[in-house]
Amino acid sequence: MPFRDLPLPIKGFSEGLPQSKQPALTSGYMNNVRPKDVLEKRMRLGQRPGLAKWSTDQIGSSTQPVVAMAVVSSTT
């Protein structure tokens, strides 16, 4: 199967139009994504953060708390 370049929907969500009339760089369906990576400040699709705290416990020490966490997964 050949590889295809798929444009990332960096302009967000477009609702109510048929696919043939959809503006460039938009998507008809997006769920929990944002176009800009928060940690690296570059354009790529990333997961939107949650709306509630994961834990009320402090992670790390009081002088150097953990401020960001990342999940890494791979497929082989």
Residue pairs with C-beta under 8 A, 6 or more apart in sequence:
7 24
7 25
8 25
8 35
8 43
8 44
8 45
9 25
9 26
9 27
9 30
9 35
9 45
10 25
10 35
10 36
10 43
11 23
11 24
11 25
11 26
11 35
12 26
12 27
12 30
12 35
13 26
13 27
13 28
13 29
13 30
14 22
14 23
14 26
14 27
14 28
15 28
17 23
17 28
19 28
22 28
32 47
32 48
33 45
33 46
33 47
33 48
34 45
34 46
34 47
34 48
35 43
35 44
35 45
35 46
36 42
36 43
36 44
36 46
37 43
37 44
37 46
38 46
38 49
39 68
39 70
58 65
59 65
59 66
60 66
